Amino acid sequence: MTTNSISSYTTLISIAHNQFGDELNIDNWNCEFKNWKMQSISNGKYYTFLKKVEIDCRVTKEPIYRENPIMWKIILRKNPKTNYFVAALSNVNHVKDRSHNPDDLSIPGENTKDRGHFIADSFDKYLLTNDERNANNSQSNQFFGINNKSNTSLQDFRANRNSKEYAGQLRFEQQVKNYLEKSTNANEEVYYEIEEIKIEEKILGRRIFIHWNQSDEADIHVFIPEDRD
């Protein structure tokens, strides 16, 4: 990272004030990270948190899910542990009807929103054993399907995908996949947190934290804004 790619410091609460002003009750916003200092990265138009996250040790035994705002904490393993994620597949809450909502789409185009996954469907092989994937294929398809509101929400295509101009969630998912695929350590693990940052019903973006359990590689802790026009 070059010094030219780094700009000023800010916080989530500052972003919320700038974006919504007095429209919302921002000062009483219940968000753990609202006052954490972030560094703006101009090359990709996203933010990195300066403070480290405390690892939630409970996640080694089972995934942690919060419904509102959506948050997932998981361990991604090169060789998944049996019975780690099977029970989590039951977190399925289908979008009832998308046909009459023109904003609720997942198609290419600069004026559309994706239904962005929180846990990418490509992560299934790091959460479920091969036998579990075969035995739970239907349930897995429902969980990772774009209509499951427990694992997807409307997300600006620039925040969901990735490009030279806009760092998207896909950039960091690919880093995890590349790391696990290239590792020769059969016990390789990655600690992964992702949550939607919103105040009332206004979505600011998503926070991602990545810790490489068996590596000295620096943690990744980023905020990807929903609105970057």
Residue frames as a rotation matrix with the C-alpha (Angstrom) as fourth column:
MET 1
0.579 0.816 0.000 0.00
0.816 -0.579 0.000 0.00
0.000 0.000 -1.000 0.00
THR 2
-0.437 -0.756 0.487 1.50
0.753 -0.604 -0.262 3.29
0.492 0.252 0.833 -1.04
THR 3
-0.651 0.154 -0.743 1.10
0.504 -0.644 -0.575 6.56
-0.567 -0.749 0.342 0.79
ASN 4
-0.921 0.301 -0.249 -0.66
-0.390 -0.683 0.617 7.95
0.015 0.665 0.746 -2.28
SER 5
-0.501 0.762 -0.410 -3.48
0.172 0.552 0.816 5.44
0.848 0.338 -0.408 -1.79
ILE 6
-0.267 0.342 -0.901 -4.21
0.958 0.194 -0.210 6.57
0.103 -0.919 -0.380 1.78
SER 7
-0.219 0.227 0.949 -6.24
0.095 -0.963 0.252 9.59
0.971 0.145 0.190 2.70
SER 8
-0.411 0.004 0.912 -7.90
-0.715 -0.622 -0.319 10.81
0.565 -0.783 0.258 5.90
TYR 9
-0.957 0.127 -0.260 -9.29
0.267 0.738 -0.620 9.16
0.113 -0.663 -0.740 9.02
THR 10
-0.365 0.893 0.263 -12.99
-0.729 -0.450 0.516 8.86
0.579 -0.004 0.815 9.81
THR 11
-0.882 0.203 0.426 -15.52
-0.185 0.681 -0.708 6.79
-0.434 -0.703 -0.563 11.76
LEU 12
-0.679 0.706 0.203 -18.79
0.685 0.509 0.522 5.08
0.265 0.493 -0.829 10.96
ILE 13
0.095 0.753 -0.651 -20.69
0.852 -0.400 -0.338 7.62
-0.514 -0.523 -0.679 13.03
SER 14
-0.401 -0.303 -0.864 -19.11
-0.129 -0.915 0.381 10.45
-0.907 0.264 0.328 11.02
ILE 15
-0.998 0.061 0.036 -20.13
0.049 0.239 0.970 8.75
0.050 0.969 -0.241 7.79
ALA 16
-0.332 0.936 -0.114 -23.68
0.941 0.338 0.033 8.33
0.069 -0.096 -0.993 9.11
HIS 17
0.044 0.300 -0.953 -23.86
0.461 -0.852 -0.247 12.01
-0.886 -0.428 -0.175 10.10
ASN 18
-0.699 -0.399 -0.594 -22.57
-0.294 -0.597 0.746 13.11
-0.652 0.696 0.300 6.69
GLN 19
-0.955 0.292 0.056 -24.96
0.202 0.499 0.843 10.84
0.219 0.816 -0.535 4.84
PHE 20
-0.205 0.961 -0.186 -28.15
0.809 0.273 0.520 11.27
0.550 -0.044 -0.834 6.88
GLY 21
-0.568 -0.065 0.820 -27.66
-0.167 -0.967 -0.192 14.42
0.806 -0.245 0.539 8.97
ASP 22
-0.778 0.343 0.526 -30.48
-0.599 -0.154 -0.786 14.84
-0.189 -0.926 0.326 11.50
GLU 23
-0.122 0.776 -0.619 -32.74
-0.771 0.318 0.552 12.39
0.625 0.544 0.559 9.70
LEU 24
0.358 0.167 -0.919 -31.86
0.211 0.944 0.254 9.54
0.910 -0.285 0.302 12.08
ASN 25
0.910 -0.047 0.411 -31.14
-0.409 -0.246 0.878 9.13
0.060 -0.968 -0.243 15.80
ILE 26
0.499 -0.781 -0.375 -27.45
-0.058 0.402 -0.914 8.60
0.865 0.478 0.156 15.14
ASP 27
-0.209 -0.658 0.723 -26.08
-0.778 -0.336 -0.530 9.51
0.592 -0.674 -0.442 18.57
ASN 28
0.062 0.310 0.949 -27.99
-0.856 0.506 -0.109 6.60
-0.514 -0.805 0.297 20.17
TRP 29
0.486 0.052 -0.873 -26.99
-0.727 0.578 -0.370 4.16
0.486 0.814 0.318 17.45
ASN 30
0.564 -0.239 0.791 -26.23
-0.509 0.654 0.560 0.73
-0.651 -0.718 0.247 18.91
CYS 31
0.895 -0.385 -0.223 -23.19
-0.024 0.459 -0.888 -0.25
0.445 0.801 0.402 16.86
GLU 32
0.751 -0.624 -0.215 -20.04
0.511 0.344 0.788 -1.66
-0.418 -0.702 0.577 18.44
PHE 33
-0.128 -0.905 0.406 -17.78
0.953 0.001 0.303 -0.18
-0.274 0.425 0.862 15.77
LYS 34
0.701 0.565 0.436 -19.36
0.694 -0.681 -0.233 3.25
0.165 0.466 -0.869 15.31
ASN 35
0.929 -0.365 -0.058 -16.50
-0.322 -0.878 0.355 5.16
-0.181 -0.311 -0.933 16.96
TRP 36
0.386 -0.827 0.408 -13.63
0.530 0.561 0.636 2.98
-0.755 -0.029 0.655 15.74
LYS 37
0.206 -0.397 -0.894 -11.16
-0.562 -0.796 0.224 5.03
-0.801 0.456 -0.387 13.73
MET 38
0.563 0.012 0.827 -10.87
0.580 0.707 -0.405 4.06
-0.589 0.707 0.391 10.07
GLN 39
-0.417 -0.738 -0.531 -8.44
-0.105 -0.541 0.834 4.98
-0.903 0.404 0.148 7.34
SER 40
0.688 0.682 -0.246 -9.83
-0.273 -0.070 -0.959 5.88
-0.672 0.728 0.138 3.94
ILE 41
-0.368 -0.764 0.530 -8.19
0.293 0.446 0.846 3.96
-0.882 0.467 0.060 1.09
SER 42
0.049 0.410 -0.911 -8.62
-0.648 -0.681 -0.341 5.93
-0.760 0.607 0.233 -2.12
ASN 43
-0.631 -0.319 -0.708 -7.42
-0.753 0.471 0.459 3.04
0.187 0.822 -0.537 -4.30
GLY 44
-0.784 0.446 -0.431 -10.66
0.392 0.895 0.213 1.07
0.481 -0.002 -0.877 -4.15
LYS 45
-0.443 0.616 0.652 -12.72
-0.531 -0.766 0.362 3.62
0.722 -0.186 0.667 -2.22
TYR 46
0.519 0.550 -0.654 -13.11
0.295 0.602 0.742 1.66
0.802 -0.578 0.150 1.01
TYR 47
0.390 -0.324 0.862 -11.92
-0.791 -0.596 0.134 1.89
0.471 -0.735 -0.489 4.62
THR 48
-0.054 -0.426 -0.903 -9.65
0.328 0.847 -0.419 -0.09
0.943 -0.319 0.094 6.92
PHE 49
0.932 0.338 0.130 -10.19
-0.044 -0.252 0.967 -0.14
0.360 -0.907 -0.220 10.67
LEU 50
0.080 -0.959 0.272 -7.10
-0.591 -0.265 -0.762 0.74
0.803 -0.099 -0.588 12.70
LYS 51
-0.176 -0.065 0.982 -8.10
-0.960 0.234 -0.157 -1.29
-0.219 -0.970 -0.104 15.75
LYS 52
-0.830 -0.178 -0.528 -7.89
-0.324 0.925 0.198 -5.08
0.453 0.336 -0.826 15.91
VAL 53
0.288 0.958 0.009 -10.93
-0.723 0.211 0.657 -7.22
0.628 -0.196 0.753 16.59
GLU 54
-0.431 -0.334 0.838 -10.95
-0.822 0.528 -0.213 -9.58
-0.372 -0.781 -0.502 19.55
ILE 55
-0.690 0.118 -0.714 -11.34
-0.405 0.755 0.516 -13.11
0.600 0.645 -0.473 18.22
ASP 56
0.181 0.826 0.534 -14.57
-0.983 0.158 0.090 -14.80
-0.010 -0.542 0.840 19.32
CYS 57
-0.744 -0.657 0.120 -13.33
-0.662 0.749 -0.001 -18.20
-0.089 -0.080 -0.993 20.46
ARG 58
-0.097 0.797 0.597 -16.83
-0.339 0.537 -0.772 -19.70
-0.936 -0.277 0.218 20.44
VAL 59
0.484 0.348 -0.803 -16.67
-0.832 -0.102 -0.545 -19.78
-0.272 0.932 0.240 16.66
THR 60
-0.593 -0.757 -0.274 -14.20
-0.802 0.586 0.114 -22.67
0.074 0.287 -0.955 16.64
LYS 61
-0.816 0.320 0.481 -17.01
0.035 0.859 -0.511 -24.96
-0.577 -0.400 -0.712 17.84
GLU 62
-0.056 0.852 0.521 -19.97
0.930 0.235 -0.283 -23.56
-0.363 0.468 -0.805 15.92
PRO 63
-0.582 -0.097 0.808 -20.86
0.557 -0.771 0.308 -20.63
0.593 0.629 0.502 13.66
ILE 64
-0.503 0.439 -0.745 -22.41
0.566 -0.484 -0.667 -17.54
-0.653 -0.757 -0.005 15.24
TYR 65
-0.561 0.431 0.707 -25.36
0.641 -0.314 0.700 -15.86
0.524 0.846 -0.100 13.56
ARG 66
-0.608 0.466 -0.643 -27.23
0.291 -0.623 -0.726 -12.66
-0.739 -0.628 0.243 14.41
GLU 67
-0.053 0.719 0.693 -30.43
0.961 0.226 -0.160 -11.84
-0.272 0.657 -0.703 12.57
ASN 68
0.563 0.391 0.729 -30.67
0.611 -0.791 -0.047 -8.04
0.557 0.472 -0.683 12.78
PRO 69
0.507 -0.087 -0.858 -28.50
-0.850 -0.215 -0.481 -6.53
-0.143 0.973 -0.183 11.58
ILE 70
0.983 -0.054 -0.177 -27.20
0.003 0.960 -0.280 -9.66
0.185 0.275 0.944 9.90
MET 71
0.180 -0.966 0.187 -23.85
-0.984 -0.179 0.025 -10.91
0.010 -0.189 -0.982 11.16
TRP 72
0.954 -0.022 -0.299 -21.99
0.005 0.998 -0.057 -14.17
0.300 0.053 0.953 10.67
LYS 73
0.147 -0.943 0.299 -18.83
-0.976 -0.090 0.197 -15.39
-0.158 -0.321 -0.934 12.39
ILE 74
0.982 0.190 -0.019 -17.34
-0.188 0.946 -0.264 -18.59
-0.032 0.263 0.964 10.99
ILE 75
-0.018 -0.981 0.194 -14.16
-0.485 0.178 0.856 -20.62
-0.874 -0.079 -0.479 10.69
LEU 76
0.811 0.160 -0.563 -13.24
-0.584 0.286 -0.759 -21.57
0.040 0.945 0.326 7.13
ARG 77
0.211 -0.711 0.671 -11.10
-0.447 0.540 0.713 -24.70
-0.869 -0.450 -0.203 7.02
LYS 78
-0.403 -0.445 -0.799 -9.07
-0.915 0.209 0.345 -26.32
0.014 0.871 -0.492 4.26
ASN 79
-0.704 0.256 -0.662 -10.40
0.132 0.964 0.233 -29.60
0.698 0.077 -0.712 5.66
PRO 80
-0.134 0.731 0.669 -13.78
-0.712 -0.541 0.448 -28.85
0.689 -0.417 0.593 7.28
LYS 81
-0.934 -0.098 0.343 -14.73
-0.338 0.550 -0.764 -30.42
-0.114 -0.830 -0.547 10.58
THR 82
-0.617 0.743 -0.260 -17.66
0.438 0.598 0.671 -32.81
0.654 0.300 -0.694 10.61
ASN 83
0.178 0.870 -0.460 -20.90
0.941 -0.013 0.339 -31.33
0.289 -0.493 -0.821 12.00
TYR 84
-0.723 -0.456 -0.520 -19.52
0.594 -0.793 -0.131 -27.79
-0.353 -0.403 0.844 12.10
PHE 85
-0.888 0.279 -0.366 -21.91
-0.378 -0.896 0.233 -26.09
-0.263 0.345 0.901 9.68
VAL 86
-0.797 0.601 -0.057 -24.72
0.419 0.619 0.665 -28.59
0.435 0.506 -0.745 8.97
ALA 87
-0.183 0.765 -0.617 -27.03
0.933 -0.063 -0.355 -27.16
-0.311 -0.641 -0.702 11.66
ALA 88
-0.502 -0.079 -0.861 -26.43
0.057 -0.997 0.058 -23.62
-0.863 -0.020 0.505 10.34
LEU 89
-0.983 0.134 0.126 -27.96
0.134 0.056 0.989 -24.62
0.125 0.989 -0.073 7.00
SER 90
-0.249 0.950 -0.186 -31.37
0.965 0.260 0.032 -24.42
0.079 -0.171 -0.982 8.69
ASN 91
-0.283 0.109 -0.953 -31.05
0.300 -0.934 -0.196 -20.61
-0.911 -0.341 0.231 8.86
VAL 92
-0.835 0.118 0.537 -33.26
0.533 -0.069 0.843 -20.11
0.136 0.991 -0.005 5.83
ASN 93
-0.141 0.778 -0.612 -35.70
0.375 -0.530 -0.760 -17.23
-0.916 -0.337 -0.218 5.55
HIS 94
-0.453 -0.091 0.887 -36.93
0.878 0.125 0.462 -16.94
-0.153 0.988 0.023 2.00
VAL 95
-0.855 0.267 -0.445 -37.86
-0.354 -0.927 0.124 -13.74
-0.380 0.263 0.887 0.23
LYS 96
-0.220 0.864 0.453 -41.59
0.136 0.487 -0.863 -14.34
-0.966 -0.128 -0.225 -0.26
ASP 97
0.566 0.468 0.678 -42.09
0.745 0.062 -0.664 -12.64
-0.354 0.881 -0.313 -3.60
ARG 98
-0.367 -0.798 -0.478 -39.52
0.373 -0.598 0.710 -10.80
-0.852 0.082 0.517 -5.70
SER 99
-0.374 0.177 0.911 -41.63
0.924 0.153 0.350 -10.52
-0.077 0.972 -0.220 -8.84
HIS 100
0.573 0.702 0.423 -43.29
0.721 -0.677 0.149 -7.22
0.391 0.219 -0.894 -7.90
ASN 101
0.747 -0.406 -0.527 -40.25
0.164 -0.656 0.737 -5.45
-0.645 -0.636 -0.424 -6.48
PRO 102
0.913 -0.356 0.198 -38.17
0.174 -0.099 -0.980 -3.90
0.369 0.929 -0.028 -9.27
ASP 103
0.434 -0.790 0.433 -35.38
-0.839 -0.529 -0.124 -3.04
0.327 -0.310 -0.893 -6.82
ASP 104
0.309 -0.247 0.918 -35.01
-0.626 0.674 0.392 -6.63
-0.716 -0.696 0.054 -5.60
LEU 105
0.939 -0.001 -0.345 -32.93
-0.309 0.439 -0.843 -7.98
0.152 0.898 0.412 -8.45
SER 106
0.286 -0.913 0.290 -29.69
-0.160 0.253 0.954 -9.84
-0.945 -0.319 -0.074 -8.98
ILE 107
0.696 -0.023 0.717 -28.85
0.691 0.289 -0.662 -9.10
-0.192 0.957 0.217 -12.60
PRO 108
-0.410 -0.911 0.041 -25.98
0.882 -0.385 0.271 -7.24
-0.231 0.147 0.962 -14.26
GLY 109
0.273 0.457 0.846 -26.31
0.680 -0.715 0.166 -3.53
0.681 0.530 -0.506 -14.73
GLU 110
-0.707 -0.692 0.144 -25.07
0.418 -0.574 -0.704 -0.32
0.570 -0.438 0.695 -13.23
ASN 111
-0.511 0.584 0.631 -28.48
-0.670 -0.730 0.132 0.71
0.538 -0.355 0.764 -11.91
THR 112
0.499 0.680 -0.538 -29.34
-0.192 0.691 0.697 -2.49
0.845 -0.244 0.475 -10.08
LYS 113
0.028 -0.442 0.896 -28.67
-0.997 0.049 0.056 -3.97
-0.069 -0.895 -0.440 -6.69
ASP 114
-0.435 -0.220 -0.873 -27.45
-0.297 0.951 -0.091 -7.51
0.850 0.219 -0.479 -6.18
ARG 115
0.877 0.419 0.236 -28.71
-0.389 0.331 0.860 -9.86
0.282 -0.845 0.453 -3.54
GLY 116
0.030 -0.999 -0.044 -25.26
-0.647 0.014 -0.763 -10.05
0.762 0.052 -0.645 -1.99
HIS 117
0.545 0.080 -0.835 -24.27
0.378 0.865 0.330 -13.08
0.748 -0.496 0.441 0.07
PHE 118
0.690 -0.416 0.593 -22.82
-0.724 -0.418 0.549 -12.73
0.020 -0.808 -0.589 3.54
ILE 119
-0.059 -0.679 0.732 -21.27
-0.284 0.714 0.640 -16.20
-0.957 -0.171 -0.235 3.38
ALA 120
-0.195 -0.071 -0.978 -20.28
-0.967 -0.150 0.204 -16.76
-0.161 0.986 -0.039 -0.24
ASP 121
0.834 0.543 0.096 -21.61
-0.512 0.827 -0.230 -19.92
-0.205 0.142 0.968 -1.86
SER 122
0.481 -0.741 -0.469 -18.03
-0.273 0.381 -0.883 -20.70
0.833 0.553 -0.019 -2.90
PHE 123
-0.345 -0.585 0.734 -17.18
-0.877 -0.076 -0.474 -21.05
0.333 -0.807 -0.487 0.81
ASP 124
0.664 0.732 0.151 -19.30
-0.732 0.597 0.328 -24.20
0.150 -0.329 0.932 1.16
LYS 125
0.641 -0.452 -0.620 -16.31
0.139 0.863 -0.485 -26.49
0.755 0.225 0.616 0.64
TYR 126
-0.531 -0.817 0.223 -14.54
-0.064 -0.224 -0.973 -24.82
0.845 -0.531 0.066 3.59
LEU 127
-0.395 0.506 0.767 -17.55
-0.912 -0.314 -0.263 -25.30
0.108 -0.803 0.586 5.88
LEU 128
0.626 0.684 0.375 -18.93
-0.673 0.716 -0.185 -28.72
-0.395 -0.137 0.909 4.93
THR 129
-0.427 -0.720 0.548 -17.16
-0.282 0.681 0.676 -32.02
-0.859 0.134 -0.494 4.32
ASN 130
-0.819 0.098 -0.566 -17.65
-0.552 0.136 0.823 -33.67
0.158 0.986 -0.057 0.93
ASP 131
-0.777 0.553 -0.301 -20.01
0.565 0.823 0.056 -36.20
0.279 -0.127 -0.952 2.51
GLU 132
-0.392 0.638 -0.663 -22.01
0.512 -0.447 -0.733 -33.42
-0.765 -0.626 -0.151 4.16
ARG 133
-0.588 0.144 -0.796 -22.28
-0.585 -0.755 0.296 -31.49
-0.558 0.640 0.528 0.90
ASN 134
-0.854 0.261 -0.449 -23.61
-0.223 0.596 0.771 -34.58
0.469 0.759 -0.451 -0.88
ALA 135
-0.645 0.604 -0.468 -26.02
0.751 0.614 -0.242 -35.52
0.141 -0.508 -0.850 1.91
ASN 136
-0.050 0.601 -0.798 -27.35
0.622 -0.606 -0.496 -31.98
-0.781 -0.521 -0.343 2.37
ASN 137
-0.782 -0.370 0.502 -27.33
0.619 -0.357 0.700 -30.77
-0.080 0.858 0.508 -1.22
SER 138
-0.011 0.875 0.485 -30.93
0.729 -0.325 0.603 -29.50
0.685 0.360 -0.633 -1.25
GLN 139
0.717 0.266 -0.644 -30.62
0.681 -0.465 0.566 -27.75
-0.148 -0.844 -0.515 2.12
SER 140
-0.251 -0.902 -0.352 -27.29
0.640 -0.427 0.639 -26.25
-0.726 -0.065 0.684 1.09
ASN 141
-0.633 0.077 0.770 -28.79
0.700 -0.368 0.612 -24.90
0.331 0.927 0.179 -2.13
GLN 142
0.482 0.869 0.112 -31.55
0.683 -0.452 0.574 -23.22
0.549 -0.200 -0.811 -0.13
PHE 143
0.526 -0.337 -0.781 -29.14
0.650 -0.433 0.624 -21.71
-0.549 -0.836 -0.009 2.37
PHE 144
-0.491 -0.841 -0.228 -26.78
0.428 -0.461 0.777 -20.34
-0.759 0.284 0.587 -0.28
GLY 145
-0.124 0.533 0.837 -29.60
0.982 -0.052 0.179 -19.37
0.139 0.845 -0.517 -2.64
ILE 146
-0.847 -0.291 0.445 -30.10
0.309 -0.951 -0.034 -15.67
0.433 0.108 0.895 -3.42
ASN 147
0.005 0.931 0.364 -33.61
-0.147 -0.360 0.922 -15.71
0.989 -0.058 0.135 -1.89
ASN 148
0.271 0.038 -0.962 -32.40
0.840 0.478 0.256 -16.61
0.470 -0.877 0.098 1.61
LYS 149
0.592 0.055 0.804 -32.66
-0.094 -0.986 0.137 -13.44
0.800 -0.156 -0.579 3.68
SER 150
0.953 -0.302 0.005 -30.57
0.049 0.172 0.984 -15.02
-0.298 -0.938 0.179 6.45
ASN 151
0.112 -0.969 0.222 -27.54
0.616 0.243 0.750 -15.01
-0.780 0.052 0.624 4.17
THR 152
-0.521 -0.272 0.809 -28.27
0.819 -0.426 0.384 -12.32
0.240 0.863 0.445 1.56
SER 153
0.209 0.645 -0.735 -29.49
0.556 -0.697 -0.454 -8.75
-0.805 -0.314 -0.504 1.42
LEU 154
0.859 0.125 0.496 -29.77
0.492 -0.471 -0.732 -6.05
0.142 0.873 -0.467 -1.19
GLN 155
0.243 -0.879 -0.410 -26.31
0.414 -0.288 0.864 -4.68
-0.877 -0.379 0.294 -1.90
ASP 156
0.656 -0.088 -0.750 -24.98
-0.583 -0.690 -0.429 -2.18
-0.480 0.718 -0.504 -4.40
PHE 157
0.972 -0.230 0.048 -23.26
0.210 0.761 -0.614 -4.07
0.105 0.607 0.788 -7.22
ARG 158
0.358 -0.892 0.277 -20.04
-0.330 -0.398 -0.856 -2.12
0.873 0.215 -0.437 -6.65
ALA 159
0.042 -0.284 0.958 -19.95
-0.999 -0.020 0.038 -3.22
0.008 -0.958 -0.285 -3.01
ASN 160
0.711 0.327 0.622 -20.76
-0.389 0.921 -0.039 -6.82
-0.586 -0.214 0.782 -3.85
ARG 161
0.891 -0.384 0.240 -18.54
0.427 0.535 -0.729 -7.40
0.151 0.752 0.641 -6.88
ASN 162
0.300 -0.847 -0.438 -15.07
0.395 -0.307 0.866 -5.97
-0.868 -0.433 0.243 -7.49
SER 163
0.815 -0.125 0.565 -13.38
0.513 -0.296 -0.806 -3.60
0.268 0.947 -0.178 -9.92
LYS 164
-0.241 -0.964 0.114 -10.22
0.823 -0.265 -0.503 -1.50
0.515 -0.028 0.857 -10.18
GLU 165
-0.415 0.119 0.902 -12.14
-0.144 -0.988 0.064 1.58
0.898 -0.103 0.427 -9.07
TYR 166
0.224 0.617 0.755 -14.29
-0.903 -0.160 0.398 0.04
0.366 -0.771 0.521 -6.34
ALA 167
-0.880 -0.460 -0.120 -13.10
-0.351 0.800 -0.487 -2.63
0.320 -0.387 -0.865 -3.92
GLY 168
0.167 0.986 -0.020 -15.99
-0.797 0.147 0.586 -5.01
0.581 -0.082 0.810 -3.40
GLN 169
0.466 0.111 0.878 -16.71
-0.764 0.551 0.336 -7.92
-0.447 -0.827 0.341 -1.11
LEU 170
0.997 -0.053 -0.049 -15.60
0.014 0.812 -0.584 -10.32
0.071 0.582 0.810 -3.84
ARG 171
0.336 -0.937 0.095 -12.02
-0.496 -0.262 -0.828 -9.01
0.801 0.231 -0.552 -3.55
PHE 172
-0.243 -0.441 0.864 -11.72
-0.968 0.062 -0.241 -10.21
0.053 -0.895 -0.442 0.03
GLU 173
0.685 0.507 0.523 -13.56
-0.492 0.852 -0.182 -13.48
-0.538 -0.132 0.833 -0.58
GLN 174
0.876 -0.392 -0.283 -11.06
-0.094 0.436 -0.895 -14.28
0.474 0.810 0.345 -3.32
GLN 175
-0.035 -0.914 0.405 -8.17
-0.794 -0.221 -0.567 -13.56
0.607 -0.342 -0.717 -0.96
VAL 176
0.076 0.151 0.986 -9.56
-0.849 0.528 -0.016 -16.14
-0.523 -0.835 0.168 1.45
LYS 177
0.928 0.334 0.166 -10.10
-0.191 0.808 -0.557 -18.71
-0.320 0.485 0.814 -1.30
ASN 178
0.603 -0.767 -0.220 -6.62
-0.321 0.019 -0.947 -18.20
0.730 0.641 -0.235 -2.75
TYR 179
-0.127 -0.656 0.744 -5.05
-0.965 -0.093 -0.247 -18.49
0.231 -0.749 -0.621 0.69
LEU 180
0.251 0.309 0.917 -6.79
-0.648 0.758 -0.078 -21.77
-0.719 -0.575 0.390 1.54
GLU 181
0.984 0.176 -0.020 -6.32
-0.127 0.621 -0.774 -23.30
-0.124 0.764 0.633 -1.90
LYS 182
0.485 -0.868 -0.107 -2.60
-0.388 -0.104 -0.916 -22.53
0.784 0.486 -0.388 -2.06
SER 183
0.168 -0.427 0.889 -1.83
-0.984 -0.019 0.176 -23.60
-0.058 -0.904 -0.423 1.49
THR 184
-0.173 -0.311 -0.934 -0.07
-0.380 0.896 -0.228 -26.94
0.909 0.316 -0.274 1.92
ASN 185
-0.938 -0.098 0.333 -1.14
-0.346 0.191 -0.918 -27.12
0.026 -0.977 -0.213 5.56
ALA 186
-0.586 0.739 -0.332 -4.05
0.367 0.608 0.704 -29.55
0.722 0.291 -0.627 5.87
ASN 187
-0.141 0.507 -0.850 -5.10
0.988 0.012 -0.156 -27.85
-0.069 -0.862 -0.502 9.12
GLU 188
-0.932 -0.266 0.247 -5.22
0.307 -0.941 0.142 -24.34
0.194 0.208 0.959 7.67
GLU 189
0.011 0.948 -0.319 -8.03
0.991 -0.052 -0.120 -22.16
-0.130 -0.315 -0.940 9.06
VAL 190
-0.798 -0.138 0.587 -9.36
0.260 -0.957 0.128 -18.66
0.544 0.255 0.799 8.47
TYR 191
-0.410 0.657 -0.632 -11.46
0.741 -0.164 -0.651 -16.76
-0.531 -0.736 -0.420 10.99
TYR 192
-0.819 0.187 0.543 -14.10
0.381 -0.532 0.756 -14.74
0.430 0.826 0.365 9.13
GLU 193
-0.345 0.739 -0.579 -16.59
0.583 -0.315 -0.749 -12.13
-0.736 -0.596 -0.322 10.32
ILE 194
-0.871 0.154 0.467 -19.04
0.303 -0.579 0.757 -10.25
0.387 0.801 0.458 8.16
GLU 195
-0.301 0.818 -0.490 -21.89
0.795 -0.069 -0.603 -7.98
-0.528 -0.571 -0.629 9.17
GLU 196
0.012 0.439 0.898 -24.25
0.756 -0.592 0.279 -5.45
0.654 0.676 -0.339 7.74
ILE 197
-0.778 -0.260 -0.573 -23.72
0.569 -0.678 -0.465 -1.97
-0.267 -0.687 0.675 9.14
LYS 198
-0.331 0.726 0.603 -27.04
0.463 -0.432 0.774 -0.18
0.822 0.536 -0.194 9.31
ILE 199
-0.970 0.145 -0.195 -28.81
0.094 -0.518 -0.850 2.41
-0.225 -0.843 0.489 11.42
GLU 200
-0.067 0.997 -0.025 -32.54
-0.580 -0.059 -0.812 1.94
-0.812 -0.040 0.583 11.72
GLU 201
0.602 0.303 0.739 -33.32
0.324 0.753 -0.573 0.66
-0.730 0.584 0.355 8.21
LYS 202
0.858 -0.358 -0.368 -30.59
-0.513 -0.587 -0.626 2.63
0.008 0.726 -0.688 6.44
ILE 203
0.774 -0.600 0.201 -27.72
0.571 0.799 0.187 0.44
-0.273 -0.030 0.961 5.22
LEU 204
0.648 -0.640 -0.412 -24.27
-0.550 -0.768 0.327 2.04
-0.526 0.015 -0.850 5.33
GLY 205
0.138 -0.645 -0.752 -22.33
-0.848 0.316 -0.426 -0.97
0.512 0.696 -0.503 4.08
ARG 206
0.929 0.105 -0.354 -20.66
0.041 0.923 0.383 -4.13
0.367 -0.370 0.853 5.34
ARG 207
0.317 -0.832 0.455 -17.79
-0.943 -0.224 0.247 -4.82
-0.103 -0.507 -0.856 7.72
ILE 208
0.842 -0.150 -0.518 -15.43
-0.025 0.948 -0.316 -7.73
0.539 0.279 0.795 7.09
PHE 209
0.334 -0.781 0.528 -12.77
-0.917 -0.141 0.373 -9.06
-0.217 -0.609 -0.763 9.44
ILE 210
0.841 -0.160 -0.517 -10.35
-0.117 0.878 -0.463 -11.82
0.528 0.450 0.720 8.41
HIS 211
0.334 -0.761 0.555 -7.74
-0.880 -0.041 0.473 -13.49
-0.338 -0.647 -0.684 10.62
TRP 212
0.381 -0.326 -0.865 -5.33
-0.510 0.706 -0.491 -16.05
0.771 0.628 0.103 9.19
ASN 213
0.922 0.167 0.348 -5.08
-0.385 0.322 0.865 -18.55
0.032 -0.932 0.361 12.05
GLN 214
0.688 -0.686 0.235 -1.87
0.538 0.700 0.470 -20.30
-0.487 -0.197 0.851 10.97
SER 215
0.194 -0.598 0.778 -0.08
0.857 -0.283 -0.431 -17.36
0.478 0.750 0.458 9.41
ASP 216
-0.341 -0.398 -0.852 1.73
0.738 -0.674 0.020 -14.16
-0.582 -0.622 0.524 10.35
GLU 217
-0.608 0.183 0.772 -0.07
0.614 -0.508 0.604 -12.40
0.503 0.842 0.196 7.52
ALA 218
-0.981 0.193 0.014 -1.72
-0.166 -0.799 -0.578 -9.18
-0.100 -0.569 0.816 8.68
ASP 219
-0.375 0.924 0.068 -5.40
0.661 0.318 -0.680 -9.29
-0.650 -0.210 -0.730 9.58
ILE 220
-0.819 0.278 0.502 -7.90
0.278 -0.573 0.771 -7.66
0.502 0.771 0.392 7.25
HIS 221
-0.297 0.768 -0.568 -10.55
0.807 -0.116 -0.579 -5.43
-0.511 -0.630 -0.585 8.83
VAL 222
-0.975 -0.096 0.199 -12.46
0.210 -0.687 0.695 -3.33
0.070 0.720 0.691 6.33
PHE 223
-0.123 0.956 -0.266 -15.66
0.222 -0.235 -0.946 -1.39
-0.967 -0.175 -0.184 5.81
ILE 224
-0.850 -0.047 0.524 -17.14
0.525 -0.007 0.851 -1.46
-0.037 0.999 0.031 2.31
PRO 225
-0.664 0.616 -0.423 -19.57
-0.303 -0.739 -0.601 1.44
-0.684 -0.271 0.678 1.86
GLU 226
-0.071 0.757 0.649 -22.91
0.717 0.491 -0.494 0.86
-0.693 0.431 -0.578 0.18
ASP 227
0.894 0.430 0.124 -22.95
0.411 -0.679 -0.608 4.32
-0.178 0.595 -0.784 -1.38
ARG 228
-0.072 -0.975 -0.209 -19.84
0.558 -0.213 0.802 5.44
-0.826 -0.059 0.560 -3.26
ASP 229
0.510 0.321 0.798 -21.26
0.852 -0.316 -0.418 7.75
0.118 0.893 -0.434 -5.92
